[in-house]
């Protein structure tokens, strides 16, 4: 039995194993990779303590997973662009978000990853304060003013209010609380990084995590009070849920990617078609995994030269992403870019430029709503975009 099998076996059943069997599996795994450590454990009295074995193993496992994550980030196999994609990557690799501080330490040669992690730690810390403010308000009509005041405290600037001792004291208390929470929850000592953080990134993350909907306008973050009561439109429920997925479908998607990398286009099309059918059957026609299957199959068909069918599939992937994850999500922006390339190959130059322009606007707009950061004119532009139908292909 290989070390990997031992580790997965312990992770899956450690809560149900007897102390003797847990000890045997732990030592069997250690003898493969750490023979000296195994002998040391055998020679000590702590070996008899099953709690030590469980904590030691899980600590080693988390450390290994963090190293693997940073290695994938260094090789550009993973390229997170915001807090949500970073969270998805960490959860997919079995890491909790409390590991963000350790990831910052390991990613010393990746400043963009360190910046993403620090922004995410600050955003998640502010999330608790906003929720506490909302919970403390007794009259619901006072929620907008309370939320606006909290956002001004968290994201406002002291440049224009240096003479106000109350504001300076409140800001100092907020920073003290923030540093203490980040240190306790994420094991990271926050220094003077806060003054260099991008406040619109933090605001966008707060809107997504708390459920805030704000007016779509340019907020002056250099002022002491960039938010007003009228800027708070509403608060929508935010809940966690299990993501429906298909293991067979994901395996078929990976097989299709592998075949495409090797130049086996027929196999890639076959695997991609089967993966799409599996995703539709298990997850439904409007699901993120179904959109990924459509997008991958579109790329495969693009390489085979079937630009018409590739464009149709990419349009379906874009429609699903717009509906399910919002217009300002990185996957939706990528769908706009791919669709623009496909239309360009079909000689629809003007349409390709319009689609690329919509994707560009979605990246440049300030944070507005929880589901999208687009201004109303961008929504109208999306609605006016024509769709290529099966008959036109």
C-alpha positions in Angstrom: 0.0 0.0 0.0 1.5 3.4 -1.1 1.8 6.3 1.3 -0.9 8.2 -0.6 -3.3 5.3 0.0 -2.4 5.2 3.7 -3.0 9.0 4.1 -6.4 9.0 2.3 -7.5 6.0 4.4 -6.6 7.7 7.6 -8.3 11.0 6.5 -11.5 9.1 5.5 -11.8 6.9 8.6 -9.7 8.4 11.4 -12.9 9.2 13.4 -13.9 5.5 13.3 -10.6 3.6 13.6 -9.5 1.9 16.8 -6.4 3.2 18.4 -4.4 0.1 17.4 -5.4 0.3 13.8 -4.8 4.1 13.6 -1.3 3.6 15.1 -0.5 0.9 12.6 -1.7 3.0 9.6 0.2 6.1 10.8 3.4 4.2 11.2 3.0 2.3 7.9 2.6 5.7 6.1 5.5 7.2 8.1 7.9 4.3 7.3 7.5 5.0 3.6 8.3 8.7 3.7 9.8 9.4 7.1 11.6 6.2 8.4 13.6 8.1 11.0 10.5 9.8 12.3 8.7 6.5 12.5 11.5 5.0 14.6 11.5 8.1 16.8 7.8 7.8 17.4 8.1 4.1 18.2 10.7 4.9 20.8 8.6 7.5 22.7 5.8 7.1 25.1 3.7 9.7 23.2 3.1 7.0 20.5 0.5 5.4 22.7 -1.7 8.5 22.6 -4.1 8.4 19.7 -4.9 12.1 20.0 -1.3 12.8 19.3 -1.4 10.6 16.2 -4.5 12.3 14.8 -3.3 15.9 15.5 0.2 15.1 14.1 -1.1 13.5 11.0 -3.6 16.2 10.2 -1.0 18.9 10.8 1.4 17.2 8.4 -1.4 16.8 5.9 -2.4 20.4 6.0 1.2 21.5 5.6 1.6 19.2 2.6 -1.6 20.5 1.0 -0.4 24.1 1.4 2.9 23.4 -0.2 1.2 21.7 -3.1 -1.2 24.7 -3.5 1.7 27.2 -3.6 3.6 25.0 -6.1 0.6 25.0 -8.4 0.3 28.7 -8.1 4.0 29.1 -8.9 3.7 27.0 -12.0 0.6 29.0 -13.1 -1.4 25.8 -13.1 -3.8 27.8 -10.9 -4.4 31.5 -11.6 -6.8 33.0 -9.1 -8.0 36.5 -10.0 -10.1 37.4 -6.9 -11.2 36.1 -3.5 -13.9 33.8 -4.9 -11.6 32.0 -7.3 -8.9 31.7 -4.6 -11.5 30.3 -2.2 -12.6 27.7 -4.8 -9.1 26.6 -5.4 -8.3 26.2 -1.7 -11.5 24.3 -1.0 -11.0 22.0 -4.0 -7.6 21.0 -2.5 -8.9 20.4 1.0 -7.7 23.6 2.6 -9.7 25.8 4.9 -9.6 29.6 4.6 -7.8 29.8 8.0 -4.7 28.6 6.1 -4.5 32.0 4.3 -1.8 33.3 6.6 0.4 30.2 6.0 -0.1 30.6 2.2 1.1 34.2 2.4 4.3 33.0 4.2 4.9 30.3 1.6 4.2 32.5 -1.4 7.0 35.0 -0.7 8.0 35.0 -4.4 4.4 35.5 -5.5 3.5 39.1 -4.5 0.2 38.9 -6.5 -0.9 35.8 -4.5 0.1 37.5 -1.2 -2.0 40.5 -2.2 -5.0 38.3 -2.9 -4.6 36.5 0.4 -4.3 39.7 2.5 -7.3 41.3 0.7 -9.3 38.1 1.4 -8.3 38.0 5.1 -9.3 41.7 5.6 -12.5 41.2 3.7 -13.5 38.2 5.7 -12.7 40.0 9.0 -14.8 43.0 8.0 -17.6 40.6 7.1 -18.0 39.8 10.8 -18.2 43.4 11.8 -20.9 44.3 9.2 -23.0 41.3 10.2 -22.7 42.3 13.9 -23.8 45.8 13.0 -26.8 44.5 11.1 -27.7 42.1 13.9 -27.5 44.9 16.5 -30.0 47.2 14.8 -33.4 46.9 16.4 -35.4 48.9 13.8 -35.0 47.6 10.3 -35.5 51.0 8.8 -32.2 52.0 10.5 -30.2 49.3 8.8 -29.1 51.5 5.7 -27.7 54.2 7.9 -25.9 51.7 10.2 -24.4 49.9 7.3 -23.3 53.2 5.6 -21.7 54.3 8.9 -19.9 51.0 9.3 -18.6 51.1 5.7 -17.4 54.7 6.2 -15.5 53.5 9.3 -13.9 50.6 7.5 -13.2 52.0 4.1 -13.2 55.8 4.6 -10.0 57.9 4.7 -8.7 60.1 7.4 -7.0 62.6 5.1 -9.7 65.2 5.3 -10.6 64.6 9.0 -7.2 64.7 10.7 -8.5 67.2 13.2 -11.4 65.0 14.5 -10.1 63.1 17.5 -13.2 60.9 17.6 -12.7 59.6 14.1 -9.0 59.1 14.7 -9.8 57.1 17.9 -12.4 55.0 16.1 -10.1 54.2 13.3 -7.3 53.2 15.7 -9.7 50.9 17.6 -10.8 49.4 14.3 -7.2 48.7 13.2 -6.4 47.2 16.6 -9.4 44.9 16.3 -8.6 44.0 12.7 -5.0 43.0 13.5 -6.1 40.9 16.5 -8.7 39.1 14.5 -6.4 38.4 11.5 -3.7 37.1 13.9 -6.1 34.8 15.8 -8.1 33.5 12.8 -5.4 33.3 10.1 -2.1 33.3 12.0 -0.9 36.3 10.1 0.5 39.5 11.7 -0.9 42.4 9.8 1.5 45.3 9.5 1.2 48.4 7.5 -0.3 46.6 4.5 -3.8 48.0 5.1 -3.0 51.5 3.8 -2.0 50.0 0.4 -5.0 47.7 0.0 -7.5 48.3 -2.9 -10.7 49.4 -1.1 -13.0 48.6 -4.1 -11.8 45.0 -4.0 -12.7 44.8 -0.3 -16.0 46.5 -1.0 -16.8 44.0 -3.7 -16.0 41.1 -1.4 -18.1 42.5 1.4 -21.1 42.8 -1.0 -20.8 39.2 -2.1 -20.3 37.8 1.4 -22.8 39.9 3.4 -25.4 40.3 0.6 -25.2 44.1 0.2 -26.6 45.8 -2.8 -25.2 49.3 -3.4 -25.9 52.0 -5.9 -23.7 51.8 -9.0 -21.6 54.9 -8.9 -18.0 56.0 -8.4 -17.3 56.2 -4.7 -14.7 58.6 -3.5 -12.6 56.4 -1.2 -10.3 59.4 -0.4 -13.0 61.1 1.7 -14.0 60.3 5.2 -17.6 59.4 4.3 -17.8 57.9 0.8 -21.1 56.1 1.6 -24.5 57.6 2.3 -27.7 56.0 3.6 -29.3 56.3 0.1 -26.4 54.2 -1.3 -27.6 51.0 0.5 -30.3 49.5 -1.8 -31.0 46.3 0.1 -29.6 43.2 1.8 -30.2 39.8 0.2 -29.8 36.4 2.0 -26.4 34.7 1.5 -26.3 31.0 2.3 -24.0 28.1 1.9 -25.1 25.0 0.0 -23.7 21.8 -1.4 -22.5 22.1 -5.0 -24.0 19.4 -7.2 -21.4 17.7 -9.3 -20.6 14.5 -11.2 -17.4 12.7 -10.6 -17.7 10.8 -13.9 -18.4 14.1 -15.7 -15.3 15.7 -14.2 -13.2 12.7 -15.1 -14.4 12.9 -18.7 -13.6 16.6 -18.7 -10.1 15.9 -17.6 -9.7 13.2 -20.2 -10.9 15.6 -22.9 -8.3 18.2 -21.7 -5.6 15.6 -21.7 -6.5 14.4 -25.2 -6.6 18.0 -26.5 -3.1 18.6 -25.0 -1.8 15.5 -26.8 -3.4 16.6 -30.1 -5.9 13.7 -30.2 -8.8 15.9 -31.3 -11.3 13.0 -32.1 -10.8 11.6 -28.6 -11.2 15.1 -27.1 -14.5 15.6 -28.9 -15.8 12.2 -27.8 -14.8 12.8 -24.2 -16.1 16.3 -24.2 -19.5 15.3 -25.6 -19.9 12.5 -23.1 -18.9 14.9 -20.3 -21.5 17.4 -21.5 -24.3 14.8 -21.5 -23.3 13.6 -18.1 -23.3 17.1 -16.6 -26.7 18.0 -18.1 -28.1 14.7 -16.7 -26.7 15.1 -13.2 -26.4 18.9 -12.6 -29.0 20.2 -15.0 -28.9 22.5 -18.1 -28.2 25.7 -16.1 -25.2 24.9 -13.8 -21.6 26.1 -13.6 -20.3 22.6 -14.3 -22.5 22.4 -17.4 -21.2 25.8 -18.5 -17.6 24.5 -18.1 -18.4 21.4 -20.2 -19.9 23.7 -22.9 -16.9 25.9 -22.9 -14.4 23.1 -23.1 -16.2 21.4 -25.9 -16.3 24.7 -27.7 -12.6 25.1 -27.4 -12.1 21.5 -28.7 -14.4 22.1 -31.7 -12.5 25.4 -32.4 -9.3 23.4 -32.7 -11.0 21.0 -35.1 -12.1 23.9 -37.3 -15.8 23.7 -36.6 -16.1 27.4 -35.7 -19.9 27.5 -36.1 -20.7 24.8 -33.6 -17.9 26.1 -31.3 -19.6 29.5 -31.3 -23.0 28.0 -30.4 -21.6 26.1 -27.5 -19.7 29.1 -26.2 -22.8 31.2 -26.4 -24.6 28.6 -24.2 -21.7 28.7 -21.7 -21.9 32.5 -21.6 -25.7 32.5 -21.1 -25.3 30.1 -18.1 -22.5 32.0 -16.6 -24.4 35.3 -16.9 -27.4 33.8 -15.1 -25.7 31.7 -12.5 -22.5 33.5 -11.4 -23.0 37.1 -12.6 -21.6 39.4 -15.3 -18.6 40.4 -13.2 -17.3 36.9 -12.4 -13.9 36.0 -14.0 -15.4 32.9 -15.7 -18.0 35.1 -17.4 -15.3 37.6 -18.5 -13.4 34.7 -20.0 -16.5 33.5 -21.8 -16.8 36.9 -23.4 -13.2 36.8 -24.5 -13.5 33.3 -26.0 -16.8 34.2 -27.8 -15.2 37.3 -29.2 -12.4 35.2 -30.7 -14.9 32.7 -32.2 -16.9 35.4 -33.8 -13.7 36.9 -35.2 -12.9 33.6 -36.9 -16.4 33.6 -38.4 -15.5 37.0 -39.9 -18.1 38.8 -37.7 -15.6 41.6 -36.9 -18.0 44.2 -35.6 -19.8 41.8 -33.3 -16.5 40.4 -32.0 -15.4 43.9 -31.1 -18.8 44.7 -29.3 -18.6 41.5 -27.3 -15.0 42.2 -26.3 -16.0 45.7 -25.3 -18.8 44.4 -23.0 -16.2 42.1 -21.3 -13.9 45.0 -20.9 -16.6 47.2 -19.4 -17.4 44.5 -16.9 -13.8 44.5 -15.6 -13.7 48.3 -15.4 -17.0 49.1 -13.7 -16.9 49.8 -9.9 -18.6 47.5 -7.5 -22.3 47.9 -7.5 -24.5 44.9 -6.8 -23.8 41.5 -5.2 -24.5 39.7 -8.5 -22.9 42.1 -10.9 -20.7 45.2 -11.0 -22.1 46.4 -14.3 -23.9 49.7 -14.8 -27.4 49.7 -16.4 -26.0 50.7 -19.8 -23.8 47.6 -19.8 -26.8 45.4 -19.1 -28.6 47.0 -22.1 -25.6 46.3 -24.3 -25.6 42.6 -23.2 -29.3 42.3 -24.0 -28.8 43.8 -27.5 -26.1 41.3 -28.4 -27.3 39.0 -31.2 -27.1 35.2 -30.7 -26.0 32.8 -33.4 -28.7 30.1 -33.7 -28.5 26.5 -35.0 -30.2 27.5 -38.3 -27.7 30.3 -38.9 -24.8 27.9 -38.4 
